[in-house]
Amino acid sequence: MLNINMFQDKQITIPNTVLQSTHISPNDDLEIQYQESVIMLVRQTVKPSKKSLLDFAGITQGLYGNTTEERQKYMNED
C-alpha cells in the first residue's frame, strides 16, 4: 500500500507507479467516487462531446442534389 499526503491547497500527488499502471496522463478527466470511507478515482474513457451546431454544417451536401435546380426538383417531387 502506498501512502500519500494532501497538501494545504487540497491537492494530492499520485505516485508514478500508479500512473504508469493505470495509464493516467496529465489533463485526463477523472471521476471521484466516495463510499464508506473509500475514495476512488476513475479515469473517464470517453470524453464528452462538445459539438457546436456548426460542426454539422454541410453533412447533407449532395443529398438532395448538387445544384439549385436539382434541389428544387427534389423538393417539388411527391
C-alpha positions as CSV (number, residue, x, y, z in Angstrom):
1,M,0.0,0.0,0.0
2,L,1.3,3.4,-0.9
3,N,0.8,6.4,1.4
4,I,0.3,9.9,0.1
5,N,-0.2,13.3,1.7
6,M,-2.7,16.0,1.0
7,F,-1.2,19.5,0.6
8,Q,-2.6,22.6,2.1
9,D,-4.4,23.6,-1.1
10,K,-6.2,20.2,-1.0
11,Q,-4.1,18.6,-3.8
12,I,-2.6,15.1,-3.8
13,T,0.2,13.7,-5.9
14,I,-0.5,10.3,-7.4
15,P,2.7,8.2,-7.4
16,N,4.3,7.4,-10.8
17,T,3.9,3.6,-10.3
18,V,0.1,4.1,-10.1
19,L,0.0,6.5,-13.0
20,Q,2.0,4.1,-15.2
21,S,-0.1,1.0,-14.3
22,T,-3.4,2.9,-14.9
23,H,-2.2,4.8,-17.9
24,I,-3.4,8.1,-16.4
25,S,-1.9,11.1,-18.1
26,P,-1.9,14.9,-17.4
27,N,-5.2,16.5,-18.4
28,D,-7.1,13.2,-18.3
29,D,-10.6,13.5,-16.9
30,L,-11.2,11.6,-13.6
31,E,-14.4,10.9,-11.8
32,I,-14.2,10.8,-8.0
33,Q,-16.3,8.4,-6.1
34,Y,-16.7,8.2,-2.3
35,Q,-18.4,5.3,-0.4
36,E,-17.9,4.0,3.1
37,S,-14.6,5.9,3.8
38,V,-13.1,4.9,0.4
39,I,-12.2,7.5,-2.2
40,M,-11.8,6.2,-5.7
41,L,-10.6,8.0,-8.8
42,V,-11.9,6.5,-12.0
43,R,-10.5,7.5,-15.4
44,Q,-13.0,8.6,-17.9
45,T,-12.5,6.6,-21.1
46,V,-14.9,8.6,-23.3
47,K,-14.7,12.3,-23.2
48,P,-18.0,14.1,-23.5
49,S,-18.6,15.6,-27.0
50,K,-18.6,19.4,-27.1
51,K,-20.0,19.8,-30.5
52,S,-21.4,23.0,-31.9
53,L,-24.3,23.1,-34.3
54,L,-21.9,24.4,-36.8
55,D,-20.0,21.1,-36.6
56,F,-22.9,19.6,-38.6
57,A,-22.9,22.2,-41.4
58,G,-22.7,20.5,-44.8
59,I,-23.3,16.9,-43.7
60,T,-26.2,16.6,-46.2
61,Q,-24.2,18.1,-49.0
62,G,-25.3,16.5,-52.3
63,L,-28.1,14.5,-50.6
64,Y,-30.9,16.5,-52.3
65,G,-28.9,17.4,-55.4
66,N,-25.7,19.3,-56.2
67,T,-27.3,22.4,-57.9
68,T,-30.1,24.7,-57.0
69,E,-32.2,23.2,-59.9
70,E,-31.6,19.6,-58.7
71,R,-32.6,20.6,-55.1
72,Q,-35.7,22.4,-56.3
73,K,-36.7,19.4,-58.5
74,Y,-36.3,17.1,-55.5
75,M,-38.5,19.4,-53.3
76,N,-41.2,19.5,-55.9
77,E,-41.4,15.7,-56.3
78,D,-44.2,13.9,-54.5
